[in-house]
């Protein structure tokens, strides 16, 4: 008897086999060029993507030597901007206050990539548009057909769709896998993570 777990993991494996490895490597090169030339790295997403953004900003700072930030980490500033200026402009206005500029990079996590028509994730769309206008790089990991992110990005991993009823959980789960691959990539890694450091130093973690 096939369980839901069997079906879900089978779907995951099929999606993994279809991910464009070249697109992953292209993001790595964009990020390496950004870091090595003094650029800053900004992460954003909504919902699960915002969680990825916060976690990724930590890891890229700690493990890959970036000056990295998550747009939504300061809840006071975020909610003030939403309250005063509106949701759609909240991320782009934050980036403006951070003086996003040429040489910086915006890294976006999204399930659908955003859309102007129909209006979906306009906060992300406006942030991406602002990044392009500022001359910053734009990269991302996205599901479905990639939406506005895939069209605007300098490099983008579009996660293939498997079971159409599982687009969101698969996209958000595999986004975490992809960005962990990227931050661990030899072209970017600048430090060894704690547990790997214990193992390689001869200390066996319990």
C-alpha positions in Angstrom: 0.0 0.0 0.0 1.4 3.4 -1.0 1.2 5.9 1.8 1.0 9.7 1.4 4.6 9.8 2.7 5.7 7.4 -0.2 4.0 9.6 -2.7 5.4 12.9 -1.3 9.0 11.7 -1.2 8.6 10.2 -4.7 7.4 13.6 -6.0 10.3 15.3 -4.2 12.9 13.0 -5.9 11.4 13.6 -9.3 11.5 17.3 -8.8 15.2 17.1 -7.6 16.2 15.1 -10.7 14.7 17.9 -12.9 16.3 20.9 -11.2 18.6 22.9 -13.6 22.1 22.5 -12.1 23.4 25.2 -14.4 21.0 27.7 -12.9 22.2 26.9 -9.4 25.8 27.4 -10.5 24.9 30.7 -12.1 23.5 32.0 -8.8 26.7 30.9 -7.1 28.8 32.9 -9.6 26.5 36.0 -9.3 26.9 35.9 -5.5 30.6 35.3 -5.5 31.1 38.3 -7.8 28.8 40.4 -5.5 30.7 39.5 -2.4 34.2 39.7 -3.9 33.5 43.2 -5.2 32.2 44.5 -1.9 28.5 44.2 -2.6 25.8 43.5 0.1 23.3 40.7 -0.1 19.6 41.3 0.8 17.1 38.5 1.2 13.3 38.7 1.0 10.2 36.5 0.7 6.7 36.3 2.2 5.3 33.7 4.5 7.7 30.7 4.3 9.9 32.8 2.1 10.4 35.3 4.8 11.5 32.5 7.1 14.0 31.4 4.5 15.2 35.0 4.1 16.0 35.3 7.9 17.7 32.0 8.1 19.7 32.6 4.9 20.9 36.0 6.0 22.3 34.4 9.1 24.1 31.6 7.2 25.5 33.7 4.4 26.9 36.1 7.0 28.4 33.4 9.2 29.4 30.8 6.7 30.1 32.7 3.5 31.4 36.1 4.6 28.7 38.3 3.2 27.3 41.5 4.6 23.8 40.1 4.4 20.3 41.3 5.6 16.7 40.1 5.6 14.1 42.7 4.7 11.6 41.4 7.2 13.8 40.8 10.3 12.8 44.1 12.0 9.1 43.6 12.7 8.7 47.1 14.1 9.9 48.7 10.9 8.1 46.3 8.7 4.7 46.8 10.3 5.2 50.6 10.4 5.9 50.6 6.7 2.9 48.4 6.0 0.7 50.6 8.2 1.9 54.0 6.9 2.7 53.3 3.2 1.0 50.0 2.3 2.0 46.4 1.9 3.0 46.6 -1.8 5.7 49.2 -1.2 6.9 48.0 2.2 9.9 46.0 0.8 11.0 48.4 -1.9 10.9 51.3 0.6 13.0 49.3 3.0 15.5 48.6 0.3 15.5 52.3 -0.5 16.3 53.2 3.1 19.1 50.7 2.9 20.4 52.5 -0.1 20.4 49.4 -2.3 22.9 50.1 -5.1 24.8 48.8 -8.1 27.0 45.9 -6.9 24.5 44.7 -4.3 22.3 41.7 -4.8 18.6 40.9 -3.9 17.9 37.2 -3.3 14.1 36.3 -3.5 12.3 33.3 -2.3 8.8 32.8 -3.7 6.4 30.0 -4.6 5.0 31.7 -7.7 7.4 34.5 -8.4 4.9 37.4 -8.1 2.6 38.8 -10.7 1.3 42.2 -11.6 -1.8 40.8 -13.4 -3.4 39.1 -11.6 -1.9 41.0 -8.6 -0.1 38.5 -6.5 2.9 39.2 -4.1 3.1 42.8 -5.3 5.5 43.5 -2.4 8.0 41.2 -4.0 7.4 42.5 -7.5 8.0 46.1 -6.4 11.1 45.0 -4.6 12.4 43.2 -7.6 11.6 46.2 -9.9 13.4 48.5 -7.5 16.5 46.3 -7.4 16.7 46.4 -11.2 16.2 50.1 -11.3 19.0 50.5 -8.7 21.4 48.4 -10.8 21.6 45.6 -8.3 21.8 42.0 -9.2 18.6 39.9 -8.7 18.6 36.2 -8.1 16.1 33.8 -6.6 14.6 30.3 -6.1 11.0 30.0 -7.2 8.3 27.4 -8.0 5.7 27.0 -10.7 6.6 28.9 -13.8 8.8 31.5 -12.0 6.5 34.4 -12.5 8.0 37.9 -12.5 11.1 36.7 -10.7 12.1 34.4 -13.4 11.6 37.1 -16.0 13.5 39.8 -14.2 16.3 37.8 -12.5 19.9 37.7 -13.6 20.0 34.1 -12.3 17.1 32.0 -11.1 16.3 28.4 -10.1 12.8 27.5 -11.1 11.7 24.4 -9.2 9.8 22.1 -11.5 6.2 21.3 -10.7 5.5 17.7 -9.7 2.1 17.0 -8.1 0.1 20.2 -8.7 -1.6 19.8 -5.4 1.7 20.1 -3.6 3.3 23.1 -5.2 3.7 25.2 -2.1 5.1 22.6 0.3 7.5 21.2 -2.3 8.7 24.7 -3.4 9.2 25.9 0.1 10.9 22.7 1.3 13.2 22.6 -1.7 14.1 26.3 -1.5 15.7 25.5 1.8 17.7 22.7 0.2 18.8 24.8 -2.7 20.0 27.8 -0.7 21.8 25.5 1.8 23.6 24.0 -1.2 24.5 27.5 -2.4 25.9 28.7 1.0 27.9 25.4 1.3 29.3 25.6 -2.3 33.1 25.6 -2.4 33.0 28.8 -4.5 31.3 30.6 -1.6 32.0 28.8 1.7 34.3 30.8 3.9 33.8 28.9 7.2 33.0 25.4 8.4 29.7 24.9 10.2 29.9 23.9 13.8 29.1 20.2 13.6 31.2 19.6 10.5 34.1 21.4 12.3 33.8 19.0 15.3 33.9 16.0 13.0 36.9 17.2 10.9 38.8 18.2 14.0 38.6 14.6 15.2 35.9 15.2 17.8 33.0 12.9 17.4 29.6 14.6 18.1 27.2 12.6 20.2 
